[in-house]
Amino acid sequence: MSVSMMKALNQSLRDALTEDEKVILLGEDIGTLGGVFRITDGLKAEFGEHRVVDTPLAESGIVGSAIGLAYRGYRPVVEIQFDGFTYPAFDQLVSQLAKMHFRSRGRVKMPVTVRIPYGGGIGSPEHHSESPEAYFSHTAGLRVFAPSSVEDAYVMLRQAIACDDPVIFFEPKRRYHEKADIELKTPERTASPKAKVLHQGQDVTVVGYGPTVYTLKDAVLAAEDEGVSLEVIDLRCLDPLDMDTIAESVKHTGRLVVVHEASRTSGIGAEICAQITETCFDYLEHAPLRVTGFDIPYPPSRLESHHLPDLDKVMHAVDTVMRRDETHSGGAK
């Protein structure tokens, strides 16, 4: 069955609502309108306004209400319309949601899922095209999921909703219309998905997540034309990071390139490169490199193609790590 990521997410929510009456959806325009991206289309009519709740335009209030519902035994699923709209709820997310379980010495569980469409490439301005994942992966007490494929979108959202810990669930909105022939099955319950090796290779490990994974798949073909074999890893979960899978790969390739849309400084890529340098130093043939967005506010839409990682930037980094005698100037960024 050919299914889009939008449809997969919609079906994931529908199945969760069907199987557990404690699951409740909250968000701006998610009921009658079906959400700005129509991810919740039809769910209010099927499950009623008490389980698919149209909220005021108040992200702090939405997340605060979800925390209160979790206290009462519910499993709230919050939709934030766009990545940049997360910030009004930042205090609730990092000061309350992330810390409640620890603060109560384990007596209070916070099974809250916060869905956030993120990333660029859709021609939208700042607040609509950002990648704020590092804020949340840096925050103890939160799990951070970032699917890249249609199948993972369905499976990982089900896993997030079933998890007793709060999960920030980043959806690559540039890929909402991507389709795949899959069968949507009830997933095994797991706290956090592991990274997945999408393509085995011998020369360079390239790591990405969310919207950049498709670029890495294109890089495999481009590299093959140059006689270079890439091993592609989809992180899937940004916190906790599955460093074992990355390290195992780097130990046989000796080279690492990490790709993400978010800013370079203090990003997910920086953490991965630091950990690999610490644990795999003797295996490295070249310093790990990052291919990222620039350290700037998100640019106007007509300039975003210069800002976002693309095939040329990824291949430049691959070429650099393959040539040990050349000094990398940071241009891969």
N, C-alpha and C positions, 0 to 999 in steps of 0.2 A: 504494500500500500504506500503510495507516494504521499508524504506528509511534510508540511512546512514546519519550521521551528515555531511559528506563531500557533499553529494548530496543535503541535505537540505540547506546548506549555498550557494551552487551553484545556486539552484533554487531561493533562497531569493534575490541574486544579480540579477539574470535574471529578476525576476518580478519587482524589483525596476528600472532597466534599461528600461523595457518595459513601465512602468507606468509614468515615469518622465524623459523627455529628458535632464534634467539638471543634472542627476546622471552620474558621470564619475568615472571610476576606474583607479587608478594609482598604479604601483608597479613594482618590479624587476621580469622579466620573467612571468608576469601574462597574457601576450597576447598569443604569439605563443606557449609557453610551457604550459600555463594554470596554472602557479604558481607551486612552489616547492611541494605543496601538492595537486595540480590539482583542487583547489577550484574554479578557474575561467576557467576551461576547456571548450572550445567551445564558450566562450562569445565574443572573438575578431572576430571570423568568423561570428557571428550572428549580432553584433552591430557595428563592424568596429574599425579600429585602432585609431580613434579620440575619442572614448568613452571607450576603453579598452587600456590603454596606457602603453607600455613597457618603463620603465624609466631607466636611468643609475643607477649604484650601488652607490647611494648617498642618504641615508635616510634623511639627513637634507634638501637636495634639493627637495625630494619628498614631505615632509610635508610642506615645504615653498611654493611649487607650489600649493599644496592643499589650503593653506591659501589664496593665490592670487586668485584662482578660486572661493573660497567661497565669496570673496570680490565682484566678478563679478556676483554673483547670482547662482552659480552652487552648487551641493551637491557632493563633492568629497568623494570617498571611497578609502582609502589608505591601501595597504597590506604591512606589515613589514614581511619579510620572517620568521624570528625567533625572539623570545622574546629578546635575547641578542643583536640583531641588532637595538634595539630601541634607544640605548644610543647616537649614533651620531646625532639623531634628537631631543635629550632631550631639548635643548635650544628652538627650534622651538615649541615644544609641551607645555612647561611650561611657557615660557617667552612671547610667541606670541599667539598661538592658545588659550590657557586657559584664556588669559587676554584681548583679543581684544574687546569682547562684553562690559566688564566693562570699559575698557579704553576709548571706544567711547560713554560711557553713554547710552548704549543700541541701538545706531544707526546702529551698524554693527553686523550682525549675523554670526556665524561660524558653519554652518551645515556640519561639517567634521566628518567622521567616520574613525577611525584608527583601522584596524583589526590586532591583534597580536596573532599568535599561541604561547601558553605558556605551561610551566610545563614540568615535567620529565616523566620517565617511558617508554621512547622509545629507550633507549640505546645510547643517544647522549651526547656529552661532554658539558662543560660550553659554554655559548652564544647560546646554542641550547635547553636548558632544564630549563631555569630560570623562576622565578615567580616575576616579578617586579611590581605587581599591587599596592603595598603600596605607591610607589613613586607618582602614579597618583591619588590615592584616597586622598592623602594628599594635592593635588594641587587644590586650589579653582578655579572654572571655568570649570572643566572637569566632565563629567559623566563617570562612569566606570561600564560596563556591563560584566557579566561572566556567560554565560549559561552552563548548565551541560547536558541537554538532547537534543535529536534530534529536538523535537518540539520547544523547547526554542531557539535553534540555529537559526531556520528559523524565528520565530516570533520576537525575540529580535533584530536580524539584521535588519529586516524591520523597527522596531521601532527606532533603532539607526539612520538609514539613513533618516528617516522622521523627526527626532528631529532637532530643530533649534540650539541646543547647541552641542559643540564638544563631541563626545563619544569615549572613548577608549574601544574597544571591544575585550575582551580576549577569545580566543577559545582554549578549552582543547584538544590539538592535540593528546593526548593519546586516546581520545575518538572519533577521526574522523571516525573510521570504525564501531563504534557502530550503530546498526540498530534498528528501531522501526516501528511499524505499525501505521502510522498517516496519516491524510489528511492535506495537507499544505493549510491553509486558510489565506486570508488577515487579519492581526491583527488589533485590535482597536489601535488607535493612543494614546500613552501615553508617558509622558516625561521620566519616569523611572519605570521599572517593580518592583513589590513588591516581598518580600520574600514569599516562598511557603512552607507550611507544607506538606511534602511528606508522613509522617507516624505519626499518633497520638499515644502518649504514656503518661505514668503517672509518671515515676520515674526520668528520666534524659532528658534534652534537649540537643541534639547534632546538631551543626550548621556547615555547610560547603558550598562549592561552587565549580563549575568547576569539575575538575577530582576527587576530594575527595568525591563527593556525592555518587558515586558507593560504596566506602568503607563504608560509613555510612549505606547504605542499607544492606550490608552484616552484619554490626554490629547489626542491628535490630534482625536478626535471631540468631546470636550468643548470644545476651543478653537474648532473650526469653528462650534459653536453660538453662540459669542461673536464670530464674525467674525475670528478669529485663525488664521493659517496656521503650523503647526509643521513644522520639518524635524527628523526623528528620526534620530540616529546611534547605532548599536550599536558600541561600541568593539571588542569581540571579543578584542583583545589589549591587556593593560595594561602590558606592558613587552616590547618597545619600543612606546611610544604612537605611533599614526598621527596626528600633529598636523596633517599636511598636509590630510587630509580635513576635520578640524574647522575649520581656519583658512579653507579654501575656502568652507565653509558660512557661517561667521560674517561673512565679507567681503560676503555679499549679504543676510544677515538683520540684522546689526548688533547682535544680542542673543544671549546664551548662558546656558543653565541646565544644570547638571550634576547628575545624580542618582545616589546610591548608598546602600546600606544601612549601610556602614561609618561610623565616627565622622567628624565634620566636620574636626577639626583634623589637618592634615598628611595628609589623605586623597588619593585619586586626583583628586578634584574640585579640591582646592587647587592641585595641579600643573597641571592643565589650565587653570584660570582664570588662573594666573600666566603660563603660556606664551602664552595668547591675549592677555592684557593687554600683554605685551611685544611681540608680533609683529603684532597687529591693532588697536592702540590707536586709530588714526585712523579705523577703521571702526565702532567701538563707539558705539551709541546709549545704552547703559546699562552700568554695571559688571556683569561676569558674576556669577551667583548660584549657590549650591549648595543642594541639597535632600538632606539626609543623615539618618543616625541621630544621636542625641544623643551627647555626649562622656561616656558612662557605661558601666559594665559592662552586658552584655546583661540586660534586665529579665526578671522572671517572665513566663511565657507569657500570663497574662491581661492584661498591660500592653503586650505587644509591638506591638499595633496602634497605640498612641500613639507608639511609638518609630520604627517603620518608615516610610519615605517612602510616601505614598499619593497618590491622585489629587488630593485637596483641597490638599495641600502643594505638589504640582507646579504646580497651576493658580494658587495664590497667588504662586508665584515668577514664572510667566508673566505674570500680571497686573501684578506689580511692574515687570518689565523693560519692559513696554509703556507704563508711565506714568512718564515721565522726571521729572515734577515731584514725585513722591512719594519720600520717604526710606525705604529698606529697613531694617527694624529687626532683621533676622536671624530673623524668625518662620518663614520658609520652612524653616528647619532643623527 
